[in-house]
Amino acid sequence: MTTSPGRPAHRTPVAPALHALEQAGTLDPVVDAADQAAGALVADQARRDLLQGAWLGHAVHPLLVEVPIGTWMSAAVLDLAGGERARDGAQLLTGVGLLAVVPTALTGWAEYPQGGRRSRRVAVVHAGANGLGAGLQLASWGARRSGHHRLGAALGLASLSLVGAAGYLGGHLAAARKVGSHDPSFGPDPADAPGTAGTPGTTTDSEHHPATLV
């Protein structure tokens, strides 16, 4: 384990890379542009409530991400184990995942303003990797539709590597940095404090204050 001044010891070799990404000031021009776009997306109260999941009680984005990831992973399983008989099913699953990309992305961008600058640096990389992954899935669907199933399968697998990396960053934002909207009744529970105070791994982004749905 390694330590830095004012920071607990790293318990995973990935932690230094994540801290470096959070501190990457070269991403700030992208962050500034994303701030404006995301701010415009949630400027309307009704649209913000819909995209942030006020009707659900917490952020809807984590629920929607299951659709593209699940369908694309299922398509990959069919590609690897289903043989020629599974080609139509793999193409269908790829297409269903693509249809889910837009609502999934919109709900993700609706959560973006909730993070501090460090979290937003991670978020733009998360979004970029997901965008590239979706582009590869679109190319995969086109290849499959044209009869180039092996190419489509290869593109799909390449996409999953990007989407998987993006998912890891999304998990970091949600679990480590607590970026996400929620109903006011789901705020910090004082009864949990004795079990978590001083426990390694519970540090969050000091810039971030989770938004409540009002």
C-alpha positions in Angstrom: 0.0 0.0 0.0 1.1 3.6 -0.7 0.2 6.8 1.0 0.0 10.4 0.1 -0.1 13.4 2.5 -3.6 13.8 3.8 -4.9 10.7 2.0 -5.5 7.2 3.4 -3.3 4.3 2.1 -4.3 2.9 -1.3 -5.8 -0.6 -1.0 -6.0 -1.2 -4.7 -3.4 -0.6 -7.5 -6.1 1.2 -9.5 -6.6 4.0 -7.0 -3.6 6.1 -8.0 -4.8 6.1 -11.6 -8.2 7.3 -10.5 -6.8 10.0 -8.4 -4.6 11.1 -11.3 -7.7 11.3 -13.6 -9.5 13.3 -11.0 -6.6 15.8 -10.9 -6.2 16.0 -14.7 -6.6 19.7 -15.3 -6.1 19.1 -19.1 -9.7 17.8 -19.1 -11.1 21.1 -17.8 -11.9 22.6 -21.3 -14.0 19.5 -22.0 -15.5 19.8 -18.5 -16.4 23.4 -19.1 -18.2 22.6 -22.3 -20.0 19.7 -20.7 -21.1 22.0 -17.8 -22.9 24.2 -20.3 -24.6 21.3 -22.1 -25.6 19.5 -19.0 -26.8 22.7 -17.4 -29.1 23.4 -20.4 -30.4 19.8 -20.3 -31.7 20.2 -16.7 -32.6 23.8 -16.8 -36.3 23.0 -17.2 -37.8 21.7 -13.9 -40.1 19.1 -15.5 -37.3 17.7 -17.7 -34.9 17.6 -14.8 -37.4 15.7 -12.6 -38.0 13.2 -15.4 -34.3 12.6 -16.2 -33.1 12.6 -12.6 -35.8 10.2 -11.5 -37.9 12.3 -9.1 -40.7 9.9 -9.9 -38.5 7.0 -8.9 -37.0 8.3 -5.7 -33.4 8.2 -6.9 -31.3 8.5 -10.1 -32.8 6.5 -13.0 -29.5 6.3 -14.9 -28.1 3.2 -13.0 -31.3 1.3 -13.9 -31.2 2.2 -17.6 -27.6 1.3 -18.1 -28.6 -2.4 -17.6 -30.3 -2.4 -21.0 -27.4 -1.6 -23.4 -24.8 -3.5 -21.3 -27.1 -6.5 -20.8 -28.1 -6.8 -24.4 -24.6 -6.3 -25.8 -23.1 -8.8 -23.4 -25.9 -11.3 -24.4 -25.1 -10.7 -28.1 -21.5 -11.4 -27.4 -22.4 -14.7 -25.7 -24.5 -15.7 -28.7 -21.5 -14.7 -31.0 -19.1 -16.9 -29.0 -21.3 -19.9 -28.3 -24.5 -19.7 -30.4 -23.1 -20.5 -33.8 -24.8 -19.4 -37.1 -28.2 -20.1 -35.7 -27.8 -17.3 -33.2 -26.7 -14.6 -35.6 -30.2 -13.1 -36.0 -30.6 -13.0 -32.2 -27.3 -11.3 -31.7 -28.2 -8.7 -34.3 -31.5 -8.1 -32.6 -29.9 -7.7 -29.2 -27.3 -5.3 -30.6 -30.1 -3.2 -32.0 -32.1 -3.2 -28.8 -29.1 -1.9 -26.9 -28.6 0.9 -29.4 -32.2 2.0 -29.0 -31.5 2.3 -25.2 -28.4 4.5 -25.7 -30.2 7.8 -26.0 -32.3 7.6 -22.8 -29.4 6.1 -20.9 -27.1 8.9 -22.0 -29.6 11.7 -21.3 -30.2 10.4 -17.7 -26.5 10.2 -17.2 -25.9 13.8 -18.3 -28.7 14.8 -16.0 -26.7 13.5 -13.1 -23.4 15.1 -14.3 -24.0 18.5 -12.6 -24.2 16.8 -9.2 -20.5 16.1 -9.0 -17.6 18.4 -8.0 -14.9 19.3 -10.6 -12.9 16.2 -9.8 -15.9 13.9 -10.4 -16.8 15.8 -13.5 -13.4 15.1 -15.0 -14.0 11.4 -14.5 -17.5 11.8 -15.9 -16.4 13.2 -19.2 -14.0 10.3 -19.7 -16.8 7.9 -18.7 -19.1 9.5 -21.2 -16.5 9.6 -24.0 -15.7 5.9 -23.5 -19.4 5.1 -23.6 -19.9 7.1 -26.7 -17.1 5.3 -28.5 -18.5 2.0 -27.3 -21.9 2.9 -28.7 -20.3 3.9 -32.0 -18.6 0.5 -32.3 -22.0 -1.2 -31.5 -23.6 0.8 -34.3 -20.8 -0.3 -36.7 -21.3 -3.9 -35.4 -25.1 -3.7 -36.1 -24.4 -2.4 -39.6 -21.8 -5.2 -40.3 -24.2 -7.8 -39.1 -27.1 -6.4 -41.2 -24.7 -6.5 -44.3 -23.9 -10.2 -43.6 -20.5 -9.6 -42.1 -21.3 -11.4 -38.9 -17.7 -12.1 -37.8 -16.8 -8.5 -38.2 -19.9 -7.5 -36.3 -18.9 -9.8 -33.5 -15.4 -8.5 -33.3 -16.7 -4.9 -33.2 -19.1 -5.9 -30.5 -16.4 -7.3 -28.4 -14.2 -4.3 -28.9 -17.1 -2.1 -27.8 -17.6 -4.1 -24.6 -14.0 -3.4 -23.6 -14.7 0.4 -23.8 -18.2 0.1 -22.2 -16.7 -2.0 -19.4 -14.0 0.6 -18.6 -16.7 3.3 -18.7 -18.8 1.2 -16.3 -15.9 1.0 -13.9 -15.6 4.8 -13.9 -19.4 5.1 -13.5 -19.2 2.8 -10.5 -16.4 5.0 -9.0 -18.6 8.1 -9.4 -21.7 6.4 -7.9 -20.1 4.3 -5.1 -16.9 6.2 -4.2 -17.9 9.8 -5.0 -21.6 9.5 -4.3 -22.7 11.3 -7.4 -26.4 10.9 -7.9 -29.8 12.4 -7.1 -32.1 11.0 -4.5 -35.3 11.7 -2.6 -34.7 13.8 0.6 -35.9 11.0 2.7 -32.9 8.9 1.6 -30.4 11.2 3.1 -27.6 10.1 5.5 -28.9 7.9 8.3 -27.5 8.9 11.6 -27.9 5.3 12.7 -25.2 4.3 10.2 -22.6 6.7 11.5 -21.1 4.5 14.2 -20.5 1.7 11.7 -18.8 3.8 9.0 -17.0 6.6 10.9 -13.3 6.2 10.4 -13.7 3.1 8.2 -11.2 2.9 5.3 -12.9 3.3 1.9 -15.7 5.7 3.0 -14.0 8.9 1.9 -16.0 10.9 -0.7 -15.3 13.9 -3.0 -15.3 16.8 -0.6 -16.5 19.0 -3.5 -19.6 16.9 -4.0 -22.9 17.3 -2.3 -25.5 14.7 -3.5 -28.6 16.4 -4.9 -32.0 15.8 -3.3 -35.1 15.6 -5.4 -37.6 18.2 -4.4 
